Amino acid sequence: MRLFRADPAPPHHTRNLSALTSFVDEVYATLSGLFAYAAVLALFAALGSYLWKQLPEATATPVPAAAGWSLAGRQAPAFAVSRLDPRDKTETYEIFRHPEGGRKDIFRWTDANGAPAAELEIYRPGGEAMGSAVTEIAGRLDPGGVRDLEAAGIVDSKFGSVALLRPARPDGSRACLGFLKQADAPDLRISGWTCQGASLPAQRAAIICMLNRLTLLAAGNDPRLAALFAHAELRRTDCVTSGPPALSADWVIGSENPLLRGAL
């Protein structure tokens, strides 16, 4: 019986299979590289987007801290201090604004020699950090150096009770008297000082007169501010008392022993 032997596969079939396997491997390697490249691009895109979103916050954060109060020259006056006679004169009325929304309306008066005589500040805070009112008054009373202030009693005005402050250690210079009134609704701080007056009672009377003559010109969009001044007007009294000795026409000077409302 004759046996038949199977012939081996032609060599070219083996070469084709090997080439096909190599091609598939290359395709997989290429696709894997493309996926890895795309993943890296997506990672960089996400990282870049995150950094871009964070960049405005990083650049804007130091600006409000570095910026301070600036003079607002074109702002309309919101307050006024009425005059007893034409001789009374407001030396300056300035408005300062803060980038965070705060506003300060400041009245300043000088005496006959041009020296600072009195100051009145109406502060409506915004988002800025408020400093210590006592420290600010001390700095305004003594610009050349900060002296400690101590309580000097309480007087009554159309805005209610007002705290008085004076230098704790007099240095022989002319005596000055500061004052502070804080309102909660609206958030409002009224403060200032006066250096004129021959006695402490005269300075107290001058402060009461200053506050009683403070009026509101425009409340803007704050109905609580309008309500505060409307209610205060119901409590307002004249600067000139009914009996002797009366306050002089110059509200800054006052009398030696004026009649005050409320307990000191």
C-alpha positions as CSV (number, residue, x, y, z in Angstrom):
1,M,0.0,0.0,0.0
2,R,1.4,3.3,-1.0
3,L,1.4,6.0,1.7
4,F,1.0,9.7,0.8
5,R,2.8,12.4,2.8
6,A,1.3,15.7,3.4
7,D,3.2,18.5,1.9
8,P,4.2,21.4,4.3
9,A,2.4,24.7,4.0
10,P,4.0,27.0,1.5
11,P,6.4,29.4,3.2
12,H,4.5,32.5,1.9
13,H,1.4,31.7,4.1
14,T,3.6,31.8,7.2
15,R,5.0,35.1,6.2
16,N,1.5,36.6,5.6
17,L,0.3,35.5,9.1
18,S,3.4,37.0,10.7
19,A,2.9,40.3,8.8
20,L,-0.7,40.4,9.7
21,T,0.1,39.9,13.4
22,S,2.7,42.7,13.3
23,F,0.2,45.0,11.6
24,V,-2.3,44.4,14.3
25,D,0.3,45.0,17.0
26,E,1.3,48.2,15.4
27,V,-2.4,49.3,15.2
28,Y,-2.9,48.6,18.9
29,A,0.3,50.4,19.8
30,T,-0.7,53.4,17.7
31,L,-4.2,53.5,19.2
32,S,-2.7,53.1,22.7
33,G,-0.4,56.0,22.0
34,L,-3.2,58.1,20.7
35,F,-5.3,57.4,23.7
36,A,-2.5,58.2,26.0
37,Y,-1.8,61.5,24.1
38,A,-5.4,62.4,24.2
39,A,-5.5,61.7,28.0
40,V,-2.5,63.9,28.5
41,L,-4.1,66.7,26.5
42,A,-7.3,66.4,28.5
43,L,-5.4,66.6,31.7
44,F,-3.5,69.7,30.6
45,A,-6.8,71.3,29.4
46,A,-8.4,70.6,32.7
47,L,-5.4,72.0,34.6
48,G,-5.3,75.1,32.4
49,S,-9.0,75.7,32.9
50,Y,-8.6,75.4,36.7
51,L,-5.6,77.8,36.7
52,W,-7.5,80.3,34.5
53,K,-10.4,80.3,36.9
54,Q,-8.2,80.8,39.8
55,L,-6.1,83.6,38.2
56,P,-8.7,86.5,38.5
57,E,-9.2,85.7,42.2
58,A,-5.4,85.7,42.8
59,T,-4.9,89.0,41.0
60,A,-8.0,90.7,42.4
61,T,-7.6,89.8,46.1
62,P,-4.8,92.2,47.0
63,V,-6.4,95.2,45.3
64,P,-9.1,96.1,47.9
65,A,-6.6,95.6,50.8
66,A,-4.2,98.0,49.1
67,A,-6.8,100.6,48.2
68,G,-8.0,103.0,50.8
69,W,-10.3,106.0,51.2
70,S,-10.3,108.5,48.3
71,L,-11.9,111.9,48.0
72,A,-15.1,111.8,46.0
73,G,-15.2,115.2,44.4
74,R,-18.4,114.8,42.4
75,Q,-20.6,113.2,45.1
76,A,-23.7,115.1,46.0
77,P,-23.9,116.2,49.7
78,A,-26.1,114.0,51.8
79,F,-26.0,116.0,55.0
80,A,-26.0,119.6,56.2
81,V,-25.5,121.5,59.4
82,S,-27.9,124.4,59.6
83,R,-26.6,127.9,60.6
84,L,-27.9,130.1,63.4
85,D,-26.9,133.3,61.5
86,P,-24.9,134.3,58.4
87,R,-21.7,134.5,60.4
88,D,-21.6,130.8,60.9
89,K,-19.6,129.1,58.1
90,T,-18.7,125.6,57.3
91,E,-15.1,125.6,56.5
92,T,-15.1,122.4,54.5
93,Y,-17.4,119.6,53.6
94,E,-15.7,116.5,52.0
95,I,-17.0,113.1,51.0
96,F,-14.7,110.1,51.0
97,R,-15.5,106.7,49.5
98,H,-14.0,103.2,50.0
99,P,-13.7,100.6,47.2
100,E,-15.7,98.2,49.5
101,G,-18.7,100.7,49.6
102,G,-18.1,102.8,52.7
103,R,-18.8,106.5,52.7
104,K,-17.6,109.3,55.1
105,D,-19.2,112.7,55.1
106,I,-16.9,115.1,57.0
107,F,-17.5,118.7,58.2
108,R,-14.6,120.7,59.5
109,W,-14.6,124.2,61.1
110,T,-11.7,126.5,62.0
111,D,-11.6,129.4,64.5
112,A,-10.8,133.0,63.8
113,N,-7.1,132.3,63.7
114,G,-7.5,129.4,61.2
115,A,-6.8,126.7,63.7
116,P,-9.0,123.5,63.6
117,A,-11.9,124.1,65.9
118,A,-14.4,121.2,65.4
119,E,-15.1,118.2,63.2
120,L,-18.1,116.1,62.5
121,E,-18.0,112.8,60.6
122,I,-20.9,110.7,59.4
123,Y,-19.7,107.2,58.5
124,R,-21.8,104.7,56.7
125,P,-19.6,101.5,56.4
126,G,-19.7,99.1,53.5
127,G,-17.8,95.8,53.2
128,E,-14.5,97.2,54.5
129,A,-13.1,96.4,57.9
130,M,-14.0,99.1,60.4
131,G,-11.3,100.4,62.7
132,S,-11.7,101.3,66.3
133,A,-13.8,104.4,66.6
134,V,-12.0,105.5,69.7
135,T,-8.6,105.1,68.0
136,E,-9.8,107.1,65.0
137,I,-11.1,109.9,67.2
138,A,-7.8,110.0,69.1
139,G,-5.9,110.3,65.9
140,R,-8.1,113.1,64.6
141,L,-7.8,115.0,67.9
142,D,-4.1,114.7,68.0
143,P,-2.7,114.1,64.4
144,G,0.9,114.5,65.7
145,G,0.6,111.6,68.1
146,V,-2.0,109.2,69.4
147,R,-3.0,109.7,73.0
148,D,-5.3,107.5,75.0
149,L,-8.9,108.7,75.5
150,E,-11.1,108.3,78.5
151,A,-14.8,108.5,79.0
152,A,-16.1,112.0,79.8
153,G,-19.7,111.3,80.4
154,I,-22.8,111.1,78.2
155,V,-25.1,113.8,76.8
156,D,-28.4,113.7,75.2
157,S,-29.1,114.8,71.6
158,K,-31.8,114.3,69.1
159,F,-30.1,111.0,68.1
160,G,-30.2,109.8,71.7
161,S,-27.4,109.3,74.1
162,V,-23.9,110.3,72.9
163,A,-20.7,109.2,74.6
164,L,-18.0,111.8,75.3
165,L,-14.3,111.2,75.2
166,R,-11.3,113.3,76.3
167,P,-7.5,112.9,76.4
168,A,-6.5,110.7,79.4
169,R,-3.3,112.6,80.0
170,P,-3.6,116.4,79.3
171,D,-0.3,117.8,78.2
172,G,-1.0,121.4,78.9
173,S,-2.4,122.2,75.4
174,R,-5.9,123.4,74.8
175,A,-8.5,120.9,76.0
176,C,-10.6,119.1,73.4
177,L,-13.7,116.9,73.7
178,G,-14.6,114.1,71.4
179,F,-18.0,112.3,70.9
180,L,-19.3,109.1,69.5
181,K,-22.8,107.8,68.5
182,Q,-23.3,104.4,67.0
183,A,-26.6,103.5,65.3
184,D,-27.5,99.9,64.4
185,A,-30.4,100.4,61.9
186,P,-29.1,101.7,59.6
187,D,-25.4,101.0,60.3
188,L,-24.2,104.5,61.0
189,R,-21.5,106.1,63.1
190,I,-21.5,109.8,64.0
191,S,-18.3,111.0,65.6
192,G,-16.2,114.1,65.9
193,W,-14.7,116.6,68.3
194,T,-14.5,120.2,69.3
195,C,-11.6,122.2,70.8
196,Q,-13.4,125.5,71.4
197,G,-15.2,126.5,74.6
198,A,-13.9,127.9,77.8
199,S,-15.1,125.0,79.9
200,L,-16.2,121.4,79.7
201,P,-20.0,122.3,79.9
202,A,-19.5,124.7,77.0
203,Q,-17.9,122.0,74.9
204,R,-20.7,119.6,75.8
205,A,-23.3,122.2,74.7
206,A,-21.4,122.8,71.5
207,I,-21.5,119.1,70.7
208,I,-25.2,118.8,71.4
209,C,-25.9,121.9,69.2
210,M,-23.8,120.4,66.4
211,L,-25.7,117.2,66.4
212,N,-29.1,118.8,66.8
213,R,-28.4,121.0,63.7
214,L,-27.3,118.1,61.6
215,T,-29.9,117.4,58.9
216,L,-30.4,114.9,56.1
217,L,-30.4,116.2,52.5
218,A,-30.7,112.9,50.6
219,A,-31.1,109.3,51.9
220,G,-30.5,107.7,48.6
221,N,-32.0,104.2,48.5
222,D,-31.8,103.7,52.3
223,P,-35.3,104.2,53.9
224,R,-33.8,103.4,57.3
225,L,-31.6,106.4,57.1
226,A,-34.5,108.6,56.3
227,A,-36.5,107.1,59.2
228,L,-33.6,107.7,61.6
229,F,-33.4,111.4,60.8
230,A,-37.2,111.8,60.7
231,H,-37.5,110.3,64.2
232,A,-34.6,112.4,65.4
233,E,-36.2,115.6,64.2
234,L,-39.1,114.9,66.7
235,R,-36.5,115.1,69.5
236,R,-34.6,118.2,68.3
237,T,-34.3,121.2,70.5
238,D,-33.0,124.7,69.8
239,C,-29.3,125.5,70.5
240,V,-30.3,128.6,72.5
241,T,-31.7,127.7,75.9
242,S,-34.8,129.3,77.3
243,G,-33.1,130.9,80.3
244,P,-29.8,132.6,81.1
245,P,-27.0,132.0,80.5
246,A,-27.8,131.1,76.9
247,L,-25.6,129.8,74.2
248,S,-24.0,132.5,72.0
249,A,-24.9,132.8,68.4
250,D,-21.6,131.1,67.6
251,W,-22.5,127.4,68.3
252,V,-18.8,126.5,68.5
253,I,-18.1,128.7,71.5
254,G,-21.2,128.1,73.6
255,S,-21.7,129.5,77.2
256,E,-20.0,128.8,80.4
257,N,-22.8,126.8,82.0
258,P,-25.4,125.8,79.4
259,L,-28.6,124.0,80.3
260,L,-28.3,120.4,79.0
261,R,-31.0,117.8,78.4
262,G,-30.5,114.5,80.2
263,A,-28.1,113.3,82.7
264,L,-24.4,113.7,82.3
